[in-house]
Amino acid sequence: MSRPPTLEDVARVAGVSRATVSRVINGTRNVAPSIQETVRAAVRTTGYAPNSAARSLVTRRTGAVGLVISGAGEGGDESAYRRHVFSDPFFGRVVDGVIGALRPRGMHPMLMLAESAEAREQVVAHLRQGIADGALLVSTHGEDPLPRMLTAAGVPTVLFARPARPVPAGYVDLAHRDGARLAAEHLLARGCRRPVTICGPLDVLAGQERLDGFGQAMARHGLAYVPCAEGNFTAASGGQAMTRLLREHPDLDGVFAANDLMARAAAHVLQEHGKRVPRDVAVVGFDDSSAATAARPELTTVRQPVEDMAGEMVRLLLAALEAPEAPPKSVIFEPDLVIRESA
């Protein structure tokens, strides 16, 4: 039986030192991208497979990262929340971005749902035991205790979105107010003078900031009051909010919904009531998810680069693992307006 390829074999094919090969395979920073690609090509050529058990003894790393999605909250419907997670395109985009950033490093995510107090305790206990090198946390309600629980337990953690309460953890986020301003200015440029908005849950910073940004932009153009109905980022809540707004403001001519699922449902309700989109009512969503292109007409929306943001979470976490004494970092992404057929 032929022996399995070794680091020395990879180094010989790549024309670099064994130490350089080791740094690339272990995800160590400060290796030139061209050398990284040369080493990875040599790994593919030789068929080298790192011994993860031996490597973990040396590096104290597992090669896995916990991708934690925390939601529901006390008293919430946990089963409904799980269904929501697996049906909302936002979470699929997060997973895609995380996998895309981890896989070239030979690492993998472990999906962990924390939809109840008991589940949160279990997540913290498992991560504290070292089943993963750190946590990427996506939290969907403002009073979630999990960010503080993880950092208090000493688990390296990076958050998707700025936490409602300060915690010693890095995060990525979007300039939500700027995105909502883009939506407002587009509706105004189309001639909308009686806009309404379907906001996200106001105990979530993103929901509050998108509402604030939209209202502030409208106020700068003389519209002191914009009717609002609150949703919870689900299609059902968007349809209910649109029905209410249409009943109370039948002459509305523009809608800004805080995510695409709610915007698509709003457009459907408008059409059911004989309103043509966009001729009678212009509709703008937020996220630029698959829901935007599945809508009819396709939605004009504010793009949130979720995959890029998730990839940046990975990079922040790996940097924190390399330099645990460094202060937590934040990265704020800029939104873009994607114009399609609905506005």
Phi and psi in degrees as a GROMACS rama.xvg file:
@    title "Ramachandran Plot"
@    xaxis  label "Phi"
@    yaxis  label "Psi"
@TYPE xy
-71.0934  148.057  SER-2
-74.3135  152.525  ARG-3
-70.1032  151.414  PRO-4
-63.8852  149.519  PRO-5
-115.738  174.175  THR-6
-59.012  -36.8124  LEU-7
-63.5348  -37.1793  GLU-8
-63.1167  -44.9657  ASP-9
-62.1278  -44.3386  VAL-10
-61.0058  -40.0922  ALA-11
-65.3861  -42.8784  ARG-12
-67.7439  -38.7502  VAL-13
-79.4648  -19.4765  ALA-14
74.3408  31.3317  GLY-15
-130.792  177.803  VAL-16
-78.6725  159.907  SER-17
-60.0592  -36.9578  ARG-18
-63.8035  -37.689  ALA-19
-66.6311  -42.6923  THR-20
-58.9746  -43.5995  VAL-21
-62.1551  -41.2232  SER-22
-63.8904  -41.8638  ARG-23
-65.463  -46.7948  VAL-24
-65.2531  -33.8905  ILE-25
-87.356  3.63798  ASN-26
74.7235  19.7241  GLY-27
-68.9875  141.439  THR-28
-78.4674  179.115  ARG-29
67.1536  32.6698  ASN-30
-114.305  127.357  VAL-31
-55.5529  139.554  ALA-32
-55.5865  -37.7466  PRO-33
-65.5472  -36.6918  SER-34
-71.2723  -39.1953  ILE-35
-57.2535  -44.1349  GLN-36
-67.4122  -38.2373  GLU-37
-61.8081  -42.8004  THR-38
-66.8266  -43.0838  VAL-39
-63.3682  -38.0601  ARG-40
-63.7733  -38.5766  ALA-41
-67.6717  -36.2001  ALA-42
-60.7092  -43.9708  VAL-43
-65.449  -40.3093  ARG-44
-64.6059  -45.0354  THR-45
-81.7968  -20.9035  THR-46
77.7261  20.6607  GLY-47
-64.1204  135.674  TYR-48
-125.293  117.8  ALA-49
-61.824  144.512  PRO-50
-82.9209  97.8718  ASN-51
-64.8127  -33.6006  SER-52
-65.9055  -46.1777  ALA-53
-65.6307  -40.5759  ALA-54
-63.2002  -39.1689  ARG-55
-67.0386  -30.3633  SER-56
-65.7798  -34.6317  LEU-57
-81.4663  -46.7315  VAL-58
-91.6578  -12.7153  THR-59
60.0957  28.7184  ARG-60
-113.588  149.009  ARG-61
-96.1027  -19.9545  THR-62
79.6972  8.27653  GLY-63
-122.577  152.947  ALA-64
-130.334  134.404  VAL-65
-78.9568  120.593  GLY-66
-99.8313  103.779  LEU-67
-104.707  124.965  VAL-68
-112.577  116.885  ILE-69
-117.514  129.101  SER-70
-151.387  -125.226  GLY-71
29.5472  -60.3128  ALA-72
83.5208  175.444  GLY-73
-63.9088  130.263  GLU-74
80.1796  -0.473757  GLY-75
-78.5474  165.492  GLY-76
-82.9715  102.053  ASP-77
-66.3971  -39.9043  GLU-78
-64.8137  -42.5325  SER-79
-64.2177  -36.9378  ALA-80
-64.9726  -42.1166  TYR-81
-61.7174  -40.8242  ARG-82
-63.1564  -39.4861  ARG-83
-62.6428  -43.5742  HIS-84
-58.3493  -44.6526  VAL-85
-82.3652  -7.55175  PHE-86
-106.409  -16.387  SER-87
-83.2813  122.536  ASP-88
-61.7042  -22.6886  PRO-89
-56.434  -47.6394  PHE-90
-68.7801  -34.9699  PHE-91
-62.1882  -36.5527  GLY-92
-69.2565  -36.5305  ARG-93
-61.3253  -47.9522  VAL-94
-60.0428  -43.1869  VAL-95
-60.4724  -44.6168  ASP-96
-66.1793  -38.5183  GLY-97
-66.6488  -46.7644  VAL-98
-61.7997  -42.1495  ILE-99
-61.5237  -32.307  GLY-100
-84.9313  -30.6395  ALA-101
-82.3426  -38.9198  LEU-102
-58.9281  -42.7649  ARG-103
-61.8118  -18.531  PRO-104
-95.1687  5.31441  ARG-105
70.6628  26.2436  GLY-106
-116.7  164.304  MET-107
-141.531  149.661  HIS-108
-88.6921  150.551  PRO-109
-114.216  112.508  MET-110
-74.883  128.746  LEU-111
-134.601  122.39  MET-112
-97.8392  134.211  LEU-113
-125.503  78.1831  ALA-114
-102.426  7.8163  GLU-115
-153.925  168.111  SER-116
-60.5738  -41.0691  ALA-117
-64.436  -42.6058  GLU-118
-65.2356  -37.891  ALA-119
-62.4247  -43.2714  ARG-120
-61.3907  -40.4893  GLU-121
-65.1426  -42.5918  GLN-122
-59.6061  -48.2297  VAL-123
-61.505  -43.587  VAL-124
-61.8808  -44.9667  ALA-125
-64.3321  -44.0338  HIS-126
-68.8227  -35.5855  LEU-127
-64.2864  -30.7207  ARG-128
-74.8313  -7.36948  GLN-129
89.1468  25.7212  GLY-130
-73.974  -13.9351  ILE-131
-144.389  161.545  ALA-132
-78.7654  -19.5716  ASP-133
-179.782  -175.01  GLY-134
-127.788  137.087  ALA-135
-105.977  114.779  LEU-136
-111.805  124.387  LEU-137
-110.996  110.885  VAL-138
-110.841  136.67  SER-139
-117.408  16.3857  THR-140
-144.787  146.581  HIS-141
-65.1588  -33.28  GLY-142
-95.9717  21.6291  GLU-143
-61.6021  122.741  ASP-144
-80.7491  -7.4931  PRO-145
-63.2909  -40.2614  LEU-146
-54.8432  -44.8024  PRO-147
-70.3405  -35.5779  ARG-148
-62.4013  -43.7949  MET-149
-67.1358  -45.1606  LEU-150
-68.3305  -36.3297  THR-151
-64.917  -29.9927  ALA-152
-82.142  -1.66813  ALA-153
79.7562  18.3599  GLY-154
-85.9723  120.191  VAL-155
-57.2465  126.389  PRO-156
-138.838  139.523  THR-157
-127.836  137.244  VAL-158
-105.882  146.529  LEU-159
-91.2935  107.828  PHE-160
94.6002  141.733  ALA-161
-60.2842  131.066  ARG-162
-71.0543  151.897  PRO-163
-64.1829  -34.3329  ALA-164
-119.229  136.467  ARG-165
-58.687  133.011  PRO-166
-137.349  152.673  VAL-167
-77.7707  68.9263  PRO-168
-144.836  146.049  ALA-169
-74.1271  163.646  GLY-170
-156.181  159.591  TYR-171
-115.461  150.46  VAL-172
-157.085  175.344  ASP-173
-114.231  152.412  LEU-174
-78.4435  79.3338  ALA-175
-61.549  -41.1038  HIS-176
-61.611  -40.436  ARG-177
-64.1837  -38.3257  ASP-178
-64.2888  -43.4216  GLY-179
-65.6437  -33.875  ALA-180
-63.2835  -39.9223  ARG-181
-59.987  -41.1799  LEU-182
-64.0342  -44.4583  ALA-183
-62.4942  -45.8552  ALA-184
-66.1517  -33.4242  GLU-185
-68.5308  -43.498  HIS-186
-63.0386  -41.3696  LEU-187
-63.8751  -41.1686  LEU-188
-63.8954  -27.3057  ALA-189
-79.602  -5.38414  ARG-190
97.5633  7.77246  GLY-191
-68.3302  129.959  CYS-192
-127.366  -2.68014  ARG-193
-131.368  59.2015  ARG-194
-78.0651  156.444  PRO-195
-131.089  166.682  VAL-196
-137.141  142.774  THR-197
-106.613  106.209  ILE-198
-88.4994  165.396  CYS-199
-82.8804  179.549  GLY-200
-59.7228  130.948  PRO-201
-81.3944  -2.2617  LEU-202
-90.9478  2.99415  ASP-203
-109.195  130.271  VAL-204
-56.9531  -40.3567  LEU-205
-61.0267  -41.5984  ALA-206
-62.5123  -44.7222  GLY-207
-66.273  -43.1431  GLN-208
-69.0627  -36.3919  GLU-209
-66.7916  -38.7504  ARG-210
-65.5989  -45.4777  LEU-211
-61.2968  -45.5513  ASP-212
-62.8012  -40.6334  GLY-213
-66.202  -47.3489  PHE-214
-63.7344  -40.1596  GLY-215
-65.5399  -40.9315  GLN-216
-64.7998  -41.3093  ALA-217
-65.3397  -39.1522  MET-218
-62.5784  -36.3718  ALA-219
-64.425  -21.1403  ARG-220
-104.653  19.2508  HIS-221
90.3709  0.125595  GLY-222
-94.9999  98.3201  LEU-223
-74.4916  -24.1812  ALA-224
-135.15  125.783  TYR-225
-120.082  115.156  VAL-226
-58.0879  141.133  PRO-227
-136.524  140.982  CYS-228
-127.029  136.066  ALA-229
-88.2705  133.293  GLU-230
-116.947  -175.956  GLY-231
-125.766  29.2223  ASN-232
74.7476  7.23666  PHE-233
-100.731  158.105  THR-234
-61.8671  -42.4823  ALA-235
-59.3259  -43.2069  ALA-236
-68.2156  -32.9671  SER-237
-66.0765  -41.3011  GLY-238
-64.7092  -42.0246  GLY-239
-64.6337  -42.0146  GLN-240
-64.5573  -40.7393  ALA-241
-65.8495  -39.7745  MET-242
-59.6256  -44.6078  THR-243
-64.9344  -46.5641  ARG-244
-64.0333  -38.9001  LEU-245
-67.2133  -36.0527  LEU-246
-67.3585  -40.1482  ARG-247
-84.771  -23.3939  GLU-248
-138.058  69.9672  HIS-249
-64.1841  -16.5686  PRO-250
-95.607  12.4936  ASP-251
-57.9166  147.84  LEU-252
-128.858  3.76923  ASP-253
-156.782  145.833  GLY-254
-133.849  129.905  VAL-255
-114.816  118.681  PHE-256
-108.317  142  ALA-257
-75.456  -4.70019  ALA-258
-155.543  168.896  ASN-259
-69.9325  -33.8548  ASP-260
-59.9839  -44.2937  LEU-261
-70.415  -36.1475  MET-262
-66.0501  -42.0805  ALA-263
-63.163  -42.7054  ARG-264
-65.0207  -37.2233  ALA-265
-63.7566  -43.2424  ALA-266
-61.4752  -38.3388  ALA-267
-64.3926  -43.5651  HIS-268
-63.1021  -42.7759  VAL-269
-59.0526  -45.402  LEU-270
-65.3219  -36.9185  GLN-271
-62.6696  -27.8386  GLU-272
-96.0432  16.6463  HIS-273
81.9189  11.4126  GLY-274
-91.9241  127.612  LYS-275
-86.4595  132.051  ARG-276
-109.243  118.69  VAL-277
-101.985  4.21345  PRO-278
-59.6666  -44.1228  ARG-279
-92.2813  -39.9044  ASP-280
-138.245  124.184  VAL-281
-87.3054  141.101  ALA-282
-127.514  130.487  VAL-283
-125.635  132.856  VAL-284
-104.662  -162.669  GLY-285
-150.983  133.229  PHE-286
123.003  -38.42  ASP-287
59.9066  53.6334  ASP-288
-93.8404  -178.895  SER-289
-63.9162  -23.0345  SER-290
-63.7295  -29.3509  ALA-291
-68.9132  -41.0424  ALA-292
-83.9861  -17.6595  THR-293
-81.3231  -17.8385  ALA-294
-70.7489  156.268  ALA-295
-129.669  110.797  ARG-296
-71.4249  162.261  PRO-297
-61.713  144.703  GLU-298
-84.1259  133.344  LEU-299
-71.1288  136.369  THR-300
-154.895  162.456  THR-301
-92.6809  122.634  VAL-302
-81.0806  127.123  ARG-303
-108.794  116.454  GLN-304
-77.2342  71.4406  PRO-305
-59.1007  -43.993  VAL-306
-61.5908  -43.0711  GLU-307
-65.2867  -38.7551  ASP-308
-65.6918  -40.5705  MET-309
-65.5486  -40.1358  ALA-310
-62.1298  -37.8082  GLY-311
-68.0627  -33.0673  GLU-312
-56.9232  -45.039  MET-313
-59.6638  -47.2112  VAL-314
-62.8743  -40.0434  ARG-315
-64.3016  -40.2783  LEU-316
-66.6461  -45.1148  LEU-317
-62.6777  -37.7036  LEU-318
-64.7383  -39.5033  ALA-319
-65.7861  -34.6162  ALA-320
-68.254  -34.748  LEU-321
-74.0576  -33.3224  GLU-322
-133.107  73.1207  ALA-323
-62.8908  -19.1955  PRO-324
-87.2582  -8.97694  GLU-325
-71.6359  148.298  ALA-326
-66.8403  149.02  PRO-327
-59.5868  146.778  PRO-328
-115.804  154.122  LYS-329
-123.385  148.154  SER-330
-132.238  120.809  VAL-331
-106.522  123.092  ILE-332
-92.7138  154.215  PHE-333
-99.4104  138.964  GLU-334
-84.1506  163.321  PRO-335
-133.834  150.684  ASP-336
-92.5484  127.695  LEU-337
-109.358  111.287  VAL-338
-91.3567  123.751  ILE-339
-125.47  -132.789  ARG-340
-99.3622  -17.1544  GLU-341
-85.3602  -9.41499  SER-342
